[in-house]
Every structure is written in structure tokens, then in C-alpha cells.
Amino acid sequence: MISSWLWNSLPGPALVRLLILLVVIAAVVLALFEYVFPWVSEALGVQETTVEES
């Protein structure tokens, strides 16, 4: 699941390593939703489409 290099390079016992990884993952997800995805949406010109009612 996780590379041994990354896991061994983190400081502390296993619980601290897990908490560090969870914080890093949360920061990456937040950065994606706040900065990357809106920029990609504007760059690609994605149009919002809706289904019309008949």
C-alpha cells in the first residue's frame, strides 16, 4: 500500500507516522479542491449542462 521508503523516512512510532500521513493526505486533497480543480475547470472551459424538462 505505501512504499517502504516513505514509511521509513517518517519520524516516530507507527501511530505518529500514520497521523502524519493522514494530515499530509488531507492537505493534498484540500489543495486539489481549492486550487487545482477550479484552475483545471477554467482552463478546459467545461460547460455546465443541464437536462431540460419536457
PDBQT receptor file of N, H, CA, C and O in Angstrom, charges set to zero:
ATOM      1  N   MET A   1       0.825  -1.188   0.000  1.00  0.00    +0.000 N 
ATOM      2  CA  MET A   1       0.000   0.000   0.000  1.00  0.00    +0.000 C 
ATOM      3  C   MET A   1       0.870   1.253   0.000  1.00  0.00    +0.000 C 
ATOM      4  O   MET A   1       0.678   2.140  -0.832  1.00  0.00    +0.000 OA
ATOM      5  N   ILE A   2       1.793   1.331   0.896  1.00  0.00    +0.000 N 
ATOM      6  H   ILE A   2       1.949   0.611   1.571  1.00  0.00    +0.000 HD
ATOM      7  CA  ILE A   2       2.646   2.508   0.980  1.00  0.00    +0.000 C 
ATOM      8  C   ILE A   2       4.080   2.052   0.795  1.00  0.00    +0.000 C 
ATOM      9  O   ILE A   2       4.472   0.984   1.265  1.00  0.00    +0.000 OA
ATOM     10  N   SER A   3       4.850   2.864   0.111  1.00  0.00    +0.000 N 
ATOM     11  H   SER A   3       4.532   3.732  -0.271  1.00  0.00    +0.000 HD
ATOM     12  CA  SER A   3       6.216   2.434  -0.155  1.00  0.00    +0.000 C 
ATOM     13  C   SER A   3       7.020   2.414   1.139  1.00  0.00    +0.000 C 
ATOM     14  O   SER A   3       6.818   3.247   2.023  1.00  0.00    +0.000 OA
ATOM     15  N   SER A   4       7.909   1.477   1.234  1.00  0.00    +0.000 N 
ATOM     16  H   SER A   4       8.072   0.801   0.516  1.00  0.00    +0.000 HD
ATOM     17  CA  SER A   4       8.701   1.341   2.456  1.00  0.00    +0.000 C 
ATOM     18  C   SER A   4       9.626   2.532   2.649  1.00  0.00    +0.000 C 
ATOM     19  O   SER A   4       9.929   2.899   3.784  1.00  0.00    +0.000 OA
ATOM     20  N   TRP A   5      10.084   3.148   1.548  1.00  0.00    +0.000 N 
ATOM     21  H   TRP A   5       9.838   2.850   0.625  1.00  0.00    +0.000 HD
ATOM     22  CA  TRP A   5      10.949   4.318   1.684  1.00  0.00    +0.000 C 
ATOM     23  C   TRP A   5      10.223   5.460   2.377  1.00  0.00    +0.000 C 
ATOM     24  O   TRP A   5      10.778   6.102   3.268  1.00  0.00    +0.000 OA
ATOM     25  N   LEU A   6       8.981   5.714   1.970  1.00  0.00    +0.000 N 
ATOM     26  H   LEU A   6       8.530   5.192   1.247  1.00  0.00    +0.000 HD
ATOM     27  CA  LEU A   6       8.204   6.789   2.570  1.00  0.00    +0.000 C 
ATOM     28  C   LEU A   6       7.912   6.480   4.032  1.00  0.00    +0.000 C 
ATOM     29  O   LEU A   6       8.071   7.345   4.894  1.00  0.00    +0.000 OA
ATOM     30  N   TRP A   7       7.495   5.281   4.309  1.00  0.00    +0.000 N 
ATOM     31  H   TRP A   7       7.366   4.579   3.609  1.00  0.00    +0.000 HD
ATOM     32  CA  TRP A   7       7.146   4.905   5.676  1.00  0.00    +0.000 C 
ATOM     33  C   TRP A   7       8.358   4.973   6.587  1.00  0.00    +0.000 C 
ATOM     34  O   TRP A   7       8.246   5.433   7.723  1.00  0.00    +0.000 OA
ATOM     35  N   ASN A   8       9.515   4.527   6.116  1.00  0.00    +0.000 N 
ATOM     36  H   ASN A   8       9.606   4.154   5.192  1.00  0.00    +0.000 HD
ATOM     37  CA  ASN A   8      10.726   4.543   6.944  1.00  0.00    +0.000 C 
ATOM     38  C   ASN A   8      11.321   5.936   7.089  1.00  0.00    +0.000 C 
ATOM     39  O   ASN A   8      12.071   6.182   8.034  1.00  0.00    +0.000 OA
ATOM     40  N   SER A   9      11.012   6.844   6.192  1.00  0.00    +0.000 N 
ATOM     41  H   SER A   9      10.403   6.645   5.424  1.00  0.00    +0.000 HD
ATOM     42  CA  SER A   9      11.572   8.189   6.291  1.00  0.00    +0.000 C 
ATOM     43  C   SER A   9      10.794   9.076   7.259  1.00  0.00    +0.000 C 
ATOM     44  O   SER A   9      11.288  10.129   7.660  1.00  0.00    +0.000 OA
ATOM     45  N   LEU A  10       9.597   8.670   7.634  1.00  0.00    +0.000 N 
ATOM     46  H   LEU A  10       9.196   7.814   7.308  1.00  0.00    +0.000 HD
ATOM     47  CA  LEU A  10       8.812   9.445   8.590  1.00  0.00    +0.000 C 
ATOM     48  C   LEU A  10       9.323   9.197  10.010  1.00  0.00    +0.000 C 
ATOM     49  O   LEU A  10       9.691   8.074  10.356  1.00  0.00    +0.000 OA
ATOM     50  N   PRO A  11       9.344  10.261  10.836  1.00  0.00    +0.000 N 
ATOM     51  CA  PRO A  11       9.840  10.096  12.206  1.00  0.00    +0.000 C 
ATOM     52  C   PRO A  11       8.776   9.516  13.133  1.00  0.00    +0.000 C 
ATOM     53  O   PRO A  11       7.580   9.603  12.854  1.00  0.00    +0.000 OA
ATOM     54  N   GLY A  12       9.219   8.930  14.227  1.00  0.00    +0.000 N 
ATOM     55  H   GLY A  12      10.190   8.858  14.454  1.00  0.00    +0.000 HD
ATOM     56  CA  GLY A  12       8.336   8.496  15.285  1.00  0.00    +0.000 C 
ATOM     57  C   GLY A  12       7.832   7.078  15.149  1.00  0.00    +0.000 C 
ATOM     58  O   GLY A  12       8.146   6.374  14.190  1.00  0.00    +0.000 OA
ATOM     59  N   PRO A  13       7.040   6.672  16.133  1.00  0.00    +0.000 N 
ATOM     60  CA  PRO A  13       6.439   5.336  16.093  1.00  0.00    +0.000 C 
ATOM     61  C   PRO A  13       5.330   5.262  15.046  1.00  0.00    +0.000 C 
ATOM     62  O   PRO A  13       5.001   6.255  14.396  1.00  0.00    +0.000 OA
ATOM     63  N   ALA A  14       4.771   4.086  14.898  1.00  0.00    +0.000 N 
ATOM     64  H   ALA A  14       5.038   3.280  15.425  1.00  0.00    +0.000 HD
ATOM     65  CA  ALA A  14       3.799   3.836  13.832  1.00  0.00    +0.000 C 
ATOM     66  C   ALA A  14       2.571   4.744  13.940  1.00  0.00    +0.000 C 
ATOM     67  O   ALA A  14       2.058   5.203  12.919  1.00  0.00    +0.000 OA
ATOM     68  N   LEU A  15       2.100   5.005  15.141  1.00  0.00    +0.000 N 
ATOM     69  H   LEU A  15       2.517   4.632  15.970  1.00  0.00    +0.000 HD
ATOM     70  CA  LEU A  15       0.919   5.857  15.299  1.00  0.00    +0.000 C 
ATOM     71  C   LEU A  15       1.208   7.285  14.844  1.00  0.00    +0.000 C 
ATOM     72  O   LEU A  15       0.371   7.908  14.192  1.00  0.00    +0.000 OA
ATOM     73  N   VAL A  16       2.367   7.796  15.178  1.00  0.00    +0.000 N 
ATOM     74  H   VAL A  16       3.047   7.290  15.708  1.00  0.00    +0.000 HD
ATOM     75  CA  VAL A  16       2.740   9.152  14.759  1.00  0.00    +0.000 C 
ATOM     76  C   VAL A  16       2.908   9.198  13.246  1.00  0.00    +0.000 C 
ATOM     77  O   VAL A  16       2.491  10.168  12.612  1.00  0.00    +0.000 OA
ATOM     78  N   ARG A  17       3.503   8.181  12.663  1.00  0.00    +0.000 N 
ATOM     79  H   ARG A  17       3.842   7.394  13.178  1.00  0.00    +0.000 HD
ATOM     80  CA  ARG A  17       3.659   8.110  11.211  1.00  0.00    +0.000 C 
ATOM     81  C   ARG A  17       2.300   8.103  10.521  1.00  0.00    +0.000 C 
ATOM     82  O   ARG A  17       2.110   8.777   9.508  1.00  0.00    +0.000 OA
ATOM     83  N   LEU A  18       1.371   7.355  11.061  1.00  0.00    +0.000 N 
ATOM     84  H   LEU A  18       1.526   6.808  11.884  1.00  0.00    +0.000 HD
ATOM     85  CA  LEU A  18       0.030   7.298  10.493  1.00  0.00    +0.000 C 
ATOM     86  C   LEU A  18      -0.658   8.657  10.567  1.00  0.00    +0.000 C 
ATOM     87  O   LEU A  18      -1.299   9.080   9.605  1.00  0.00    +0.000 OA
ATOM     88  N   LEU A  19      -0.530   9.338  11.695  1.00  0.00    +0.000 N 
ATOM     89  H   LEU A  19      -0.010   8.993  12.476  1.00  0.00    +0.000 HD
ATOM     90  CA  LEU A  19      -1.131  10.661  11.836  1.00  0.00    +0.000 C 
ATOM     91  C   LEU A  19      -0.507  11.659  10.866  1.00  0.00    +0.000 C 
ATOM     92  O   LEU A  19      -1.212  12.476  10.275  1.00  0.00    +0.000 OA
ATOM     93  N   ILE A  20       0.806  11.595  10.701  1.00  0.00    +0.000 N 
ATOM     94  H   ILE A  20       1.379  10.930  11.181  1.00  0.00    +0.000 HD
ATOM     95  CA  ILE A  20       1.479  12.480   9.739  1.00  0.00    +0.000 C 
ATOM     96  C   ILE A  20       0.954  12.216   8.339  1.00  0.00    +0.000 C 
ATOM     97  O   ILE A  20       0.659  13.155   7.600  1.00  0.00    +0.000 OA
ATOM     98  N   LEU A  21       0.835  10.957   7.968  1.00  0.00    +0.000 N 
ATOM     99  H   LEU A  21       1.075  10.193   8.569  1.00  0.00    +0.000 HD
ATOM    100  CA  LEU A  21       0.335  10.619   6.638  1.00  0.00    +0.000 C 
ATOM    101  C   LEU A  21      -1.099  11.093   6.436  1.00  0.00    +0.000 C 
ATOM    102  O   LEU A  21      -1.438  11.585   5.360  1.00  0.00    +0.000 OA
ATOM    103  N   LEU A  22      -1.935  10.955   7.440  1.00  0.00    +0.000 N 
ATOM    104  H   LEU A  22      -1.660  10.556   8.315  1.00  0.00    +0.000 HD
ATOM    105  CA  LEU A  22      -3.318  11.414   7.320  1.00  0.00    +0.000 C 
ATOM    106  C   LEU A  22      -3.390  12.931   7.145  1.00  0.00    +0.000 C 
ATOM    107  O   LEU A  22      -4.204  13.427   6.366  1.00  0.00    +0.000 OA
ATOM    108  N   VAL A  23      -2.548  13.665   7.861  1.00  0.00    +0.000 N 
ATOM    109  H   VAL A  23      -1.886  13.262   8.494  1.00  0.00    +0.000 HD
ATOM    110  CA  VAL A  23      -2.522  15.118   7.722  1.00  0.00    +0.000 C 
ATOM    111  C   VAL A  23      -2.032  15.512   6.334  1.00  0.00    +0.000 C 
ATOM    112  O   VAL A  23      -2.581  16.425   5.718  1.00  0.00    +0.000 OA
ATOM    113  N   VAL A  24      -1.014  14.835   5.844  1.00  0.00    +0.000 N 
ATOM    114  H   VAL A  24      -0.569  14.092   6.344  1.00  0.00    +0.000 HD
ATOM    115  CA  VAL A  24      -0.493  15.142   4.507  1.00  0.00    +0.000 C 
ATOM    116  C   VAL A  24      -1.532  14.824   3.436  1.00  0.00    +0.000 C 
ATOM    117  O   VAL A  24      -1.716  15.604   2.501  1.00  0.00    +0.000 OA
ATOM    118  N   ILE A  25      -2.202  13.704   3.563  1.00  0.00    +0.000 N 
ATOM    119  H   ILE A  25      -2.053  13.070   4.322  1.00  0.00    +0.000 HD
ATOM    120  CA  ILE A  25      -3.237  13.344   2.591  1.00  0.00    +0.000 C 
ATOM    121  C   ILE A  25      -4.373  14.365   2.620  1.00  0.00    +0.000 C 
ATOM    122  O   ILE A  25      -4.869  14.774   1.570  1.00  0.00    +0.000 OA
ATOM    123  N   ALA A  26      -4.782  14.775   3.816  1.00  0.00    +0.000 N 
ATOM    124  H   ALA A  26      -4.378  14.443   4.668  1.00  0.00    +0.000 HD
ATOM    125  CA  ALA A  26      -5.838  15.781   3.925  1.00  0.00    +0.000 C 
ATOM    126  C   ALA A  26      -5.404  17.103   3.303  1.00  0.00    +0.000 C 
ATOM    127  O   ALA A  26      -6.212  17.771   2.658  1.00  0.00    +0.000 OA
ATOM    128  N   ALA A  27      -4.144  17.493   3.485  1.00  0.00    +0.000 N 
ATOM    129  H   ALA A  27      -3.487  16.951   4.010  1.00  0.00    +0.000 HD
ATOM    130  CA  ALA A  27      -3.638  18.737   2.899  1.00  0.00    +0.000 C 
ATOM    131  C   ALA A  27      -3.611  18.653   1.376  1.00  0.00    +0.000 C 
ATOM    132  O   ALA A  27      -3.927  19.629   0.696  1.00  0.00    +0.000 OA
ATOM    133  N   VAL A  28      -3.239  17.505   0.842  1.00  0.00    +0.000 N 
ATOM    134  H   VAL A  28      -2.982  16.712   1.394  1.00  0.00    +0.000 HD
ATOM    135  CA  VAL A  28      -3.215  17.332  -0.614  1.00  0.00    +0.000 C 
ATOM    136  C   VAL A  28      -4.624  17.401  -1.186  1.00  0.00    +0.000 C 
ATOM    137  O   VAL A  28      -4.846  18.053  -2.207  1.00  0.00    +0.000 OA
ATOM    138  N   VAL A  29      -5.567  16.744  -0.547  1.00  0.00    +0.000 N 
ATOM    139  H   VAL A  29      -5.386  16.215   0.282  1.00  0.00    +0.000 HD
ATOM    140  CA  VAL A  29      -6.955  16.774  -1.018  1.00  0.00    +0.000 C 
ATOM    141  C   VAL A  29      -7.511  18.196  -0.953  1.00  0.00    +0.000 C 
ATOM    142  O   VAL A  29      -8.187  18.642  -1.879  1.00  0.00    +0.000 OA
ATOM    143  N   LEU A  30      -7.227  18.905   0.137  1.00  0.00    +0.000 N 
ATOM    144  H   LEU A  30      -6.677  18.542   0.890  1.00  0.00    +0.000 HD
ATOM    145  CA  LEU A  30      -7.680  20.283   0.262  1.00  0.00    +0.000 C 
ATOM    146  C   LEU A  30      -7.074  21.164  -0.831  1.00  0.00    +0.000 C 
ATOM    147  O   LEU A  30      -7.777  21.980  -1.427  1.00  0.00    +0.000 OA
ATOM    148  N   ALA A  31      -5.787  21.006  -1.094  1.00  0.00    +0.000 N 
ATOM    149  H   ALA A  31      -5.216  20.343  -0.609  1.00  0.00    +0.000 HD
ATOM    150  CA  ALA A  31      -5.138  21.793  -2.146  1.00  0.00    +0.000 C 
ATOM    151  C   ALA A  31      -5.735  21.479  -3.513  1.00  0.00    +0.000 C 
ATOM    152  O   ALA A  31      -5.912  22.380  -4.333  1.00  0.00    +0.000 OA
ATOM    153  N   LEU A  32      -6.044  20.221  -3.764  1.00  0.00    +0.000 N 
ATOM    154  H   LEU A  32      -5.900  19.489  -3.099  1.00  0.00    +0.000 HD
ATOM    155  CA  LEU A  32      -6.654  19.860  -5.042  1.00  0.00    +0.000 C 
ATOM    156  C   LEU A  32      -8.016  20.523  -5.218  1.00  0.00    +0.000 C 
ATOM    157  O   LEU A  32      -8.302  21.091  -6.272  1.00  0.00    +0.000 OA
ATOM    158  N   PHE A  33      -8.851  20.451  -4.189  1.00  0.00    +0.000 N 
ATOM    159  H   PHE A  33      -8.618  19.990  -3.333  1.00  0.00    +0.000 HD
ATOM    160  CA  PHE A  33     -10.193  21.012  -4.301  1.00  0.00    +0.000 C 
ATOM    161  C   PHE A  33     -10.193  22.539  -4.312  1.00  0.00    +0.000 C 
ATOM    162  O   PHE A  33     -11.051  23.143  -4.955  1.00  0.00    +0.000 OA
ATOM    163  N   GLU A  34      -9.255  23.173  -3.619  1.00  0.00    +0.000 N 
ATOM    164  H   GLU A  34      -8.558  22.682  -3.096  1.00  0.00    +0.000 HD
ATOM    165  CA  GLU A  34      -9.252  24.623  -3.523  1.00  0.00    +0.000 C 
ATOM    166  C   GLU A  34      -8.524  25.304  -4.677  1.00  0.00    +0.000 C 
ATOM    167  O   GLU A  34      -8.906  26.403  -5.080  1.00  0.00    +0.000 OA
ATOM    168  N   TYR A  35      -7.483  24.670  -5.217  1.00  0.00    +0.000 N 
ATOM    169  H   TYR A  35      -7.173  23.777  -4.889  1.00  0.00    +0.000 HD
ATOM    170  CA  TYR A  35      -6.649  25.349  -6.207  1.00  0.00    +0.000 C 
ATOM    171  C   TYR A  35      -6.598  24.642  -7.560  1.00  0.00    +0.000 C 
ATOM    172  O   TYR A  35      -6.774  25.281  -8.597  1.00  0.00    +0.000 OA
ATOM    173  N   VAL A  36      -6.362  23.347  -7.558  1.00  0.00    +0.000 N 
ATOM    174  H   VAL A  36      -6.219  22.828  -6.715  1.00  0.00    +0.000 HD
ATOM    175  CA  VAL A  36      -6.109  22.635  -8.814  1.00  0.00    +0.000 C 
ATOM    176  C   VAL A  36      -7.393  22.427  -9.601  1.00  0.00    +0.000 C 
ATOM    177  O   VAL A  36      -7.446  22.779 -10.780  1.00  0.00    +0.000 OA
ATOM    178  N   PHE A  37      -8.426  21.869  -8.990  1.00  0.00    +0.000 N 
ATOM    179  H   PHE A  37      -8.383  21.584  -8.032  1.00  0.00    +0.000 HD
ATOM    180  CA  PHE A  37      -9.649  21.577  -9.724  1.00  0.00    +0.000 C 
ATOM    181  C   PHE A  37     -10.320  22.832 -10.283  1.00  0.00    +0.000 C 
ATOM    182  O   PHE A  37     -10.758  22.807 -11.433  1.00  0.00    +0.000 OA
ATOM    183  N   PRO A  38     -10.422  23.934  -9.523  1.00  0.00    +0.000 N 
ATOM    184  CA  PRO A  38     -11.002  25.144 -10.133  1.00  0.00    +0.000 C 
ATOM    185  C   PRO A  38     -10.163  25.664 -11.298  1.00  0.00    +0.000 C 
ATOM    186  O   PRO A  38     -10.722  26.115 -12.298  1.00  0.00    +0.000 OA
ATOM    187  N   TRP A  39      -8.851  25.613 -11.192  1.00  0.00    +0.000 N 
ATOM    188  H   TRP A  39      -8.397  25.247 -10.380  1.00  0.00    +0.000 HD
ATOM    189  CA  TRP A  39      -7.998  26.067 -12.281  1.00  0.00    +0.000 C 
ATOM    190  C   TRP A  39      -8.182  25.202 -13.527  1.00  0.00    +0.000 C 
ATOM    191  O   TRP A  39      -8.257  25.722 -14.640  1.00  0.00    +0.000 OA
ATOM    192  N   VAL A  40      -8.255  23.888 -13.340  1.00  0.00    +0.000 N 
ATOM    193  H   VAL A  40      -8.194  23.466 -12.436  1.00  0.00    +0.000 HD
ATOM    194  CA  VAL A  40      -8.465  22.988 -14.473  1.00  0.00    +0.000 C 
ATOM    195  C   VAL A  40      -9.826  23.239 -15.099  1.00  0.00    +0.000 C 
ATOM    196  O   VAL A  40      -9.955  23.212 -16.323  1.00  0.00    +0.000 OA
ATOM    197  N   SER A  41     -10.832  23.480 -14.288  1.00  0.00    +0.000 N 
ATOM    198  H   SER A  41     -10.726  23.502 -13.294  1.00  0.00    +0.000 HD
ATOM    199  CA  SER A  41     -12.168  23.748 -14.809  1.00  0.00    +0.000 C 
ATOM    200  C   SER A  41     -12.177  24.993 -15.686  1.00  0.00    +0.000 C 
ATOM    201  O   SER A  41     -12.810  25.006 -16.741  1.00  0.00    +0.000 OA
ATOM    202  N   GLU A  42     -11.479  26.038 -15.256  1.00  0.00    +0.000 N 
ATOM    203  H   GLU A  42     -10.964  26.028 -14.399  1.00  0.00    +0.000 HD
ATOM    204  CA  GLU A  42     -11.414  27.264 -16.055  1.00  0.00    +0.000 C 
ATOM    205  C   GLU A  42     -10.549  27.073 -17.296  1.00  0.00    +0.000 C 
ATOM    206  O   GLU A  42     -10.871  27.595 -18.364  1.00  0.00    +0.000 OA
ATOM    207  N   ALA A  43      -9.456  26.327 -17.162  1.00  0.00    +0.000 N 
ATOM    208  H   ALA A  43      -9.194  25.903 -16.295  1.00  0.00    +0.000 HD
ATOM    209  CA  ALA A  43      -8.531  26.137 -18.280  1.00  0.00    +0.000 C 
ATOM    210  C   ALA A  43      -9.160  25.300 -19.390  1.00  0.00    +0.000 C 
ATOM    211  O   ALA A  43      -8.916  25.551 -20.570  1.00  0.00    +0.000 OA
ATOM    212  N   LEU A  44      -9.966  24.311 -19.022  1.00  0.00    +0.000 N 
ATOM    213  H   LEU A  44     -10.165  24.106 -18.064  1.00  0.00    +0.000 HD
ATOM    214  CA  LEU A  44     -10.568  23.433 -20.018  1.00  0.00    +0.000 C 
ATOM    215  C   LEU A  44     -11.882  23.990 -20.569  1.00  0.00    +0.000 C 
ATOM    216  O   LEU A  44     -12.376  23.526 -21.597  1.00  0.00    +0.000 OA
ATOM    217  N   GLY A  45     -12.433  24.968 -19.892  1.00  0.00    +0.000 N 
ATOM    218  H   GLY A  45     -12.032  25.344 -19.056  1.00  0.00    +0.000 HD
ATOM    219  CA  GLY A  45     -13.683  25.540 -20.369  1.00  0.00    +0.000 C 
ATOM    220  C   GLY A  45     -14.834  24.559 -20.304  1.00  0.00    +0.000 C 
ATOM    221  O   GLY A  45     -15.636  24.476 -21.234  1.00  0.00    +0.000 OA
ATOM    222  N   VAL A  46     -14.922  23.831 -19.238  1.00  0.00    +0.000 N 
ATOM    223  H   VAL A  46     -14.271  23.898 -18.482  1.00  0.00    +0.000 HD
ATOM    224  CA  VAL A  46     -16.009  22.858 -19.083  1.00  0.00    +0.000 C 
ATOM    225  C   VAL A  46     -17.318  23.618 -18.944  1.00  0.00    +0.000 C 
ATOM    226  O   VAL A  46     -17.445  24.515 -18.110  1.00  0.00    +0.000 OA
ATOM    227  N   GLN A  47     -18.264  23.259 -19.750  1.00  0.00    +0.000 N 
ATOM    228  H   GLN A  47     -18.161  22.531 -20.428  1.00  0.00    +0.000 HD
ATOM    229  CA  GLN A  47     -19.560  23.918 -19.708  1.00  0.00    +0.000 C 
ATOM    230  C   GLN A  47     -20.502  23.136 -18.822  1.00  0.00    +0.000 C 
ATOM    231  O   GLN A  47     -20.500  21.906 -18.818  1.00  0.00    +0.000 OA
ATOM    232  N   GLU A  48     -21.304  23.863 -18.076  1.00  0.00    +0.000 N 
ATOM    233  H   GLU A  48     -21.306  24.863 -18.080  1.00  0.00    +0.000 HD
ATOM    234  CA  GLU A  48     -22.303  23.195 -17.264  1.00  0.00    +0.000 C 
ATOM    235  C   GLU A  48     -23.496  22.867 -18.152  1.00  0.00    +0.000 C 
ATOM    236  O   GLU A  48     -24.044  23.739 -18.825  1.00  0.00    +0.000 OA
ATOM    237  N   THR A  49     -23.878  21.628 -18.144  1.00  0.00    +0.000 N 
ATOM    238  H   THR A  49     -23.432  20.919 -17.597  1.00  0.00    +0.000 HD
ATOM    239  CA  THR A  49     -25.030  21.221 -18.941  1.00  0.00    +0.000 C 
ATOM    240  C   THR A  49     -26.125  20.729 -18.004  1.00  0.00    +0.000 C 
ATOM    241  O   THR A  49     -25.861  20.138 -16.958  1.00  0.00    +0.000 OA
ATOM    242  N   THR A  50     -27.334  20.987 -18.405  1.00  0.00    +0.000 N 
ATOM    243  H   THR A  50     -27.549  21.467 -19.255  1.00  0.00    +0.000 HD
ATOM    244  CA  THR A  50     -28.461  20.509 -17.627  1.00  0.00    +0.000 C 
ATOM    245  C   THR A  50     -29.416  19.773 -18.553  1.00  0.00    +0.000 C 
ATOM    246  O   THR A  50     -29.411  19.971 -19.768  1.00  0.00    +0.000 OA
ATOM    247  N   VAL A  51     -30.205  18.952 -17.973  1.00  0.00    +0.000 N 
ATOM    248  H   VAL A  51     -30.209  18.792 -16.986  1.00  0.00    +0.000 HD
ATOM    249  CA  VAL A  51     -31.209  18.226 -18.739  1.00  0.00    +0.000 C 
ATOM    250  C   VAL A  51     -32.494  19.033 -18.674  1.00  0.00    +0.000 C 
ATOM    251  O   VAL A  51     -32.993  19.348 -17.593  1.00  0.00    +0.000 OA
ATOM    252  N   GLU A  52     -33.014  19.357 -19.822  1.00  0.00    +0.000 N 
ATOM    253  H   GLU A  52     -32.609  19.101 -20.700  1.00  0.00    +0.000 HD
ATOM    254  CA  GLU A  52     -34.241  20.146 -19.867  1.00  0.00    +0.000 C 
ATOM    255  C   GLU A  52     -35.441  19.265 -19.610  1.00  0.00    +0.000 C 
ATOM    256  O   GLU A  52     -35.513  18.117 -20.049  1.00  0.00    +0.000 OA
ATOM    257  N   GLU A  53     -36.389  19.846 -18.877  1.00  0.00    +0.000 N 
ATOM    258  H   GLU A  53     -36.330  20.778 -18.520  1.00  0.00    +0.000 HD
ATOM    259  CA  GLU A  53     -37.637  19.110 -18.647  1.00  0.00    +0.000 C 
ATOM    260  C   GLU A  53     -38.527  19.255 -19.855  1.00  0.00    +0.000 C 
ATOM    261  O   GLU A  53     -38.577  20.318 -20.472  1.00  0.00    +0.000 OA
ATOM    262  N   SER A  54     -39.236  18.183 -20.199  1.00  0.00    +0.000 N 
ATOM    263  H   SER A  54     -39.195  17.319 -19.697  1.00  0.00    +0.000 HD
ATOM    264  CA  SER A  54     -40.104  18.257 -21.396  1.00  0.00    +0.000 C 
ATOM    265  C   SER A  54     -41.548  18.455 -21.021  1.00  0.00    +0.000 C 
ATOM    266  O   SER A  54     -42.408  18.537 -21.898  1.00  0.00    +0.000 OA
TER     267      SER A  54
